[in-house]
Amino acid sequence: MSSKQLLSKFDKYNAEAARYIAGGVVSLNRKVNPAIVFERAKGSKLYDVEGKTYIDYHASFAPYLLGHNFDAVNEAVIQAIRDERSLYGSGTNAMEIELAKLMCELIPSLDLIQVSNTGSEATAHAIRLSRAYTGREDVIMMIGGYNGWHNEVSRAVMPSLAQVGKRVSPGEYPFVPLSAGIPDGTKRRVHLVNFNDLESIEYVMKRNPVACVLMEPAMQNVGVVLPKAGYLKGLIELCEANGTVCIFDEVKTGFRTQLGGYQAKEGLKPHLSVFGKAVANGYPLGIIGGKREIMEQFDHPEPAKKVLIAGTYNAHPVNTAAAIATLEILKNPAVYAHISAVSNQLYDGLKTLFQEKGMAVSLVNNASAFCVYFAENAPADLHDILENVDFATDLKYRKALINKGVYHIPIPCKQGSVSYSHSPEDIAKTLEITREVLHEI
Ligand SMILES: Cc1ncc(COP(=O)(O)O)c(C=O)c1O
């Protein structure tokens, strides 16, 4: 198949999509160049409409920890349908109880949970819950963090240096919106600080009535930015001293770091946590959970203090079955051992290749989540990324890999994901292709 024919088939689909879908693609963060049209995905592989195969490290923005269309998860979903499980829309049921029990058993900070369909819903619930619990309205978040699409959290993930200005510490950054239509009042209630900077959290807390700090324990929407030793513990302590709710957004770090989330890695108990993505291996499900006294606000006896949680499709049996099956699979230590082995094979290989090439890059990983930063040092915050990363080379690298059949989303500094379905052969092939790519760029 010539590249001309390939291009024309993609063009045909993309033109038709543009005719009927606003912006030409559903969820506009998927609008990238090259605009490949995919047909199916299985395990570690993506297949486009021309039958070209890619080894996938995008994992659809990370949920596929076990791999695409993982048989045991799909079987559980099919079984739930065969068993005539339905969304009864009335009362509780055995499946949602099983899921809740599993979550509370696996994650020590969860006394109680609630279920939503997405991570964005979960972060929205967490913010409102914190406001109701504290009687305050302000929220602290990180620049360079992503916590979903609703008003409070929609600030630019990767603003330009010109937009955020010089490094500020202690202090806060302007709210650069990721969306039009966010009320000014909402923006005023959100305070943005740099990751790994406790002084700025303290600075904002002293000046504003802060209901919650909402943050990813490792920032995985600008690659992988790890917390410094003591940062997360210090953050929880600061929140406790200030009567502020500390919310870990573990939508990405959740089950990718380890079974108990990033919090388990550091032995911490945030007041609230939210999970999504890998919890149901690609089926839509969000979890919000945490301290009993905060979560009980959802069912407060005084109507004025009761926080609304509703959603026709919350804990839909298809997604609930997928989550239960995923968590049961992840309980087997051999699963994480395999993911870790293939991830390390990839990281060791990449480091060697870049060294051989004499290119100064920094490979950072949190278990199976990784990023090759085209910068000498691992970033500690967004400012480090904006000041030091060579975005143009990153993009060139990604596009060259895609061209040769290794898929990373063609956006600089986006996290890569290894899955349980990646084999040592997949990694060896990836490294072979990367070697070729490094000769080209
Ligand atoms: C850390 C984090 N929080 C929340 C969300 C929102 O989740 P969803 O896309 O399921 O609404 C995302 C999505 O990328 C995320 O990465």
PDBQT file of the ligand as one rigid body, heavy atoms in Angstrom, charges set to zero:
ROOT
HETATM    1  C1  LIG A 501      -5.243  12.923  36.489  1.00  0.00    +0.000 C 
HETATM    2  C2  LIG A 501      -6.557  12.968  35.769  1.00  0.00    +0.000 A 
HETATM    3  N1  LIG A 501      -7.660  13.320  36.440  1.00  0.00    +0.000 NA
HETATM    4  C3  LIG A 501      -8.871  13.340  35.860  1.00  0.00    +0.000 A 
HETATM    5  C4  LIG A 501      -9.010  13.034  34.530  1.00  0.00    +0.000 A 
HETATM    6  C5  LIG A 501     -10.363  13.053  33.902  1.00  0.00    +0.000 C 
HETATM    7  O1  LIG A 501     -10.808  11.761  33.659  1.00  0.00    +0.000 OA
HETATM    8  P1  LIG A 501     -11.883  11.480  32.515  1.00  0.00    +0.000 P 
HETATM    9  O2  LIG A 501     -11.212  11.748  31.207  1.00  0.00    +0.000 OA
HETATM   10  O3  LIG A 501     -12.269  10.045  32.723  1.00  0.00    +0.000 OA
HETATM   11  O4  LIG A 501     -13.017  12.410  32.762  1.00  0.00    +0.000 OA
HETATM   12  C6  LIG A 501      -7.884  12.662  33.782  1.00  0.00    +0.000 A 
HETATM   13  C7  LIG A 501      -7.987  12.340  32.361  1.00  0.00    +0.000 C 
HETATM   14  O5  LIG A 501      -7.031  12.312  31.610  1.00  0.00    +0.000 OA
HETATM   15  C8  LIG A 501      -6.619  12.640  34.423  1.00  0.00    +0.000 A 
HETATM   16  O6  LIG A 501      -5.507  12.314  33.758  1.00  0.00    +0.000 OA
ENDROOT
TORSDOF 0
